[in-house]
Amino acid sequence: MSVTAEAPKRKASDYISDVKPVWCPGCGDYHVLLSLSRALAQMELEPENIAVVSGIGCSSRIPAYTNCYGFHGVHGRALPLAAGLKVARPELTVLVMSGDGDGFSIGGNHFLHACRRNVDLTYVVMDNRVYGLTKGQPSPTTEPDWDSALSPGGTGLRPFHPLVIALASGANFVARCFSGDVNGTARVLIEAIRHPGFSFVEILSPCVTFRPDEKQWKTLVHPAPVDPTDDPARAARRIMTDDGFNTGILYRGNRSPYRAPAASEPQDPGVLERKFVI
Amino acid sequence: MSAARPPSESLSVALLGSGGAGVLTAGALVTEIAARSGWYGFITRSVGPQIRGGEAAALVRLATRPVGCMDGAFDLLLAIDWNNADRFAAEIPLTPESIVVGDPKSGTPPDYVTQSGARFVEIPLAEIAKGLDGGRANMLAVGIVLGLAGIPGDRGAEAIRKQLSGKGEDIVTAGVATLEAGIAQTEAIADTPQLAAPPASSGERWLITGNEATGLGAVRGGIRFAAAYPITPATEVLEWLAPALTTVGGTLVQAEDELASINMAIGASFGGKPALTATSGPGLALMIEALGLATAAEVPIVVVDVMRGGPSTGIPTKSEQSDLNIAIYGCHGDAPHVVVAPLSVADCVFTTQWAVHLAEMLQGPVLVLSDQFLGQTKAIIDRPADLSFMTRRSVAAEIDAAKPYHRYATGEGGISAMALPGTPDGQYTADGLTHTPRGTPSSRGEDHVAQLDKRRDKIESHDYGAHWAEIDGDGDTVILCWGSLSSACLEAAAKLRAEGVAVRTIALRLLAPLNTARLGEALAGARRVLIVEQTHSGQFRRHLQGHVAFPGEVDVLARPGPLPITPGEIADYVQKWRS
């Protein structure tokens, strides 16, 4: 008698909608959508119990391409919108999908405070080191000498280091992935979603249109040579001294997730009036 | 005690002194004692920009009926000291009828006091207080005000106990003794402005600030999530809501800025929790983009703007109605949304509760335009009735899996049922991009127009009932106002009526969408319409004239903050216009 493995309850395609992406052929974000759908299928989460929240940018178009509840908000504000949703509805799985401009430039302040607040969210930034939707301007992670119409000869600015900033601000889980490694990214996303508190996953996701040089990333990325640490100082030192292409889970913390104060038993609003009575 | 003048239906008292002198506590006690003795009234405070110290004034108005605005002049001014008192010259107008009490050893009164012709009474406050066991000059001042106004001191102990709770019975005993010593000081003073007897008790009364009333209205309306970023003068709405929401099973989250707070509220409401944030002008400016998002994505939220002087940082501690333009017209694109304004401290409860109902019903943002005066004034009010609105958000609770769910379905009335995350087969993406009925991003003209029509129709076809305005009196002279200025206008109309002028007052609670049909009916037969507003540029007049053809002559009494527009000024303006 042969034993047949139980058929998986969910397929990756259950998480993908019929809306056709606006992304360019070859964009790394297609792979991120694929990784995400595989991760969610493996976790067997019900699509209706997942919310995908985003801001503005190429990568932020992703909610409509999933078959989950989605919110495509304004530029840079996906994190607070997602935090409000998660605090109001803690039983939902809330994913925040962003890009390097949305997440680190216009939304930079929210990034710091989302790490501090440690609401149980998974924050995925598809980093292509360029503003793609507006056709090729330097972002906070762009190299200082990258030439563009808006900043001829380069910005001359030091690139932002999101992983280290996340650590310094209190993120509870920090990882770097490469979009071309679909299964590796899916594995990391599963861990990130499962990890309590604020999980930050930076996915190097090439923009083949405005940054054709990023096609080379597939030859540069490599798995991190060491296991993740729970020591943020050690993790920060490793990340600051690596070549920028180490992938995998780099830090796993154990801070308690954000918990809003709660009454043991909610009372009728009428009790609030007593202190006003003369 | 002594009296010669006829008793007055209203009495205005100013207590002033430098920081630490305790004038705000003294004013609060006078108000509390008057409240417990059956009078109506309110206390508002005037402070400098300093966080601690500096000079402060407690401005108290007591009356035999509910009052909601400053009077034109002060009957009593009591100064514990005169340090920097000249900065209050414009805020504490005095007349020859006024009585000024000062300590001869605590500096000299400023010119505006001496030149007002007010009767000056010297009482050595510091010296008398020093001679009493545990005596303090501010407690003595409380007694002096009570004595001059003819308010009995017998409710003093309970008021002190409430105001200074936790400081021990010794403080209460010393306080009562000092207060009585203060009353005794006034026995020899003749011809003081006595308050007429309080009205018979009409049921439960409250002592509440507009900001607290706003918080309570929000909770009554069903708000269970708030996001907060502190800003003067709105912070107390949020500070009141923090523990209150916890009590009723809700949550308040402190955000990193106003961009975050409004987006948190949108996120919570997308999840199904009625949500609110409160701010003032500078914060509202930051929230405008997300206000458009809530309009486009059709997410109910309430945004309370406790207005202050603007633009930019302006005068954070003073009232103005100058956020009207940004509240109604601030969004880019065509983004119709509801804007309402409470008409009094008590009305902050109802109007905020109504705002929650409208946001939930109409699935979009509703702005509540309160202001610093309403927000930070603590008033004695009759308990506001708890009106419950039966209609709630239209939620798609069960969805037919065989048909695609159309979150933004167009059709009669423009309201479409909203699926909440967790509902099987209801998955959609809420989007600020123009979208199809299904929610899919679209740049097609027909989708754009269909969704613009939908959003306009749902707020314009709603029946706002009788709440859109309060209309009082009759006559071919009309005073037209909104929000916080309503009390002053109603009082001006009463004054004019007493002078034989028939006046109609229309106080708008619903500012957008403007109820042009009902406003037209309310204006029928008007020969003169005076628009009264606390702005520099006449924002309200422009808003009205963009929508309404007035039947008669129109004039506007528009003045920016920080000084209040008083009933006397409005009445004089009308009289001059008529002659």
Contacts between the chains, C-beta under 8 A, distances in Angstrom:
chain1	res1	chain2	res2	distance
A	19	B	440	5.5
A	19	B	441	7.9
A	46	B	424	7.4
A	47	B	427	6.0
A	48	B	421	6.9
A	48	B	422	5.9
A	48	B	423	6.1
A	48	B	424	4.9
A	48	B	425	7.2
A	48	B	426	6.7
A	48	B	427	5.8
A	49	B	421	7.3
A	49	B	422	5.8
A	51	B	270	7.9
A	51	B	271	7.7
A	51	B	421	5.1
A	52	B	429	7.9
A	53	B	267	7.1
A	61	B	441	7.6
A	63	B	429	4.6
A	64	B	429	4.4
A	64	B	431	7.1
A	64	B	439	7.4
A	64	B	440	6.3
A	64	B	441	6.2
A	67	B	427	5.7
A	68	B	427	5.9
A	69	B	419	7.9
A	69	B	421	4.1
A	69	B	426	7.7
A	69	B	427	5.2
A	69	B	428	7.0
A	69	B	429	7.6
A	70	B	427	7.6
A	70	B	428	7.2
A	70	B	429	3.3
A	70	B	430	6.9
A	70	B	431	7.9
A	71	B	267	7.1
A	71	B	270	5.9
A	71	B	297	7.4
A	71	B	429	6.7
A	71	B	430	4.7
A	71	B	431	7.8
A	72	B	429	5.6
A	72	B	430	7.1
A	72	B	431	4.5
A	72	B	432	6.5
A	72	B	433	6.5
A	72	B	441	7.6
A	73	B	263	6.6
A	73	B	266	7.2
A	73	B	290	7.6
A	73	B	293	5.7
A	73	B	297	7.6
A	73	B	430	8.0
A	73	B	432	6.2
A	74	B	263	7.5
A	74	B	289	5.2
A	74	B	290	5.8
A	74	B	293	5.1
A	74	B	432	5.9
A	76	B	259	7.6
A	77	B	259	5.9
A	77	B	260	7.1
A	77	B	263	4.3
A	77	B	290	6.6
A	79	B	260	7.8
A	80	B	227	7.6
A	80	B	255	6.3
A	80	B	256	7.6
A	80	B	259	7.2
A	80	B	260	3.7
A	80	B	261	7.5
A	80	B	263	4.1
A	80	B	264	4.7
A	80	B	267	7.0
A	81	B	263	4.2
A	81	B	264	6.8
A	81	B	266	5.6
A	81	B	267	3.9
A	81	B	270	7.6
A	82	B	267	6.0
A	83	B	253	7.1
A	83	B	260	7.9
A	83	B	264	5.8
A	83	B	267	6.7
A	84	B	225	6.9
A	84	B	227	6.2
A	84	B	253	7.0
A	84	B	263	6.7
A	84	B	264	3.3
A	84	B	265	6.1
A	84	B	266	6.7
A	84	B	267	3.1
A	84	B	268	4.1
A	84	B	269	7.9
A	84	B	271	7.6
A	84	B	275	7.0
A	85	B	267	3.7
A	85	B	268	6.3
A	85	B	270	5.9
A	85	B	271	4.6
A	85	B	421	7.5
A	86	B	267	7.8
A	87	B	225	7.3
A	87	B	251	5.7
A	87	B	253	5.8
A	87	B	264	7.6
A	87	B	268	6.7
A	88	B	224	8.0
A	88	B	225	5.2
A	88	B	251	7.1
A	88	B	267	7.1
A	88	B	268	3.7
A	88	B	269	7.9
A	88	B	271	4.3
A	88	B	272	7.2
A	88	B	273	4.1
A	88	B	275	7.4
A	89	B	268	8.0
A	89	B	271	3.9
A	89	B	272	7.0
A	89	B	273	7.5
A	89	B	421	6.4
A	89	B	422	7.3
A	91	B	422	7.4
A	92	B	271	7.1
A	92	B	421	5.5
A	92	B	422	6.7
A	109	B	256	5.7
A	109	B	257	6.4
A	109	B	259	7.9
A	109	B	260	7.8
A	110	B	256	6.5
A	110	B	259	7.6
A	110	B	260	5.8
A	112	B	256	7.6
A	113	B	255	7.8
A	113	B	256	3.9
A	113	B	260	7.1
A	260	B	251	4.2
A	260	B	252	7.8
A	260	B	253	6.6
A	261	B	246	4.9
A	261	B	251	7.6
A	262	B	246	6.6
A	262	B	249	7.6
A	262	B	251	7.6
A	263	B	246	5.2
A	263	B	247	5.7
A	263	B	248	7.6
A	263	B	249	5.9
A	266	B	247	7.4
A	266	B	248	5.5
A	266	B	249	2.8
A	267	B	247	5.3
A	267	B	248	6.2
A	267	B	249	7.9
A	268	B	248	7.4
A	269	B	216	7.8
A	269	B	219	4.8
A	269	B	220	5.8
A	269	B	248	5.3
A	271	B	247	6.5
A	272	B	216	6.2
A	272	B	219	6.3
A	272	B	244	5.2
A	272	B	247	6.4
A	272	B	248	7.4
A	273	B	206	7.6
A	273	B	216	7.0
A	273	B	383	7.6
A	276	B	206	3.9
A	276	B	207	6.3
A	276	B	208	4.6
A	276	B	212	7.2
A	276	B	216	7.8
A	277	B	204	6.0
A	277	B	205	7.6
A	277	B	206	6.1
A	277	B	383	7.7
A	278	B	32	7.9
A	278	B	35	4.8
A	278	B	36	5.9
A	278	B	204	8.0
A	278	B	205	4.8
A	278	B	206	6.5
A	278	B	207	5.4
A	278	B	380	7.0
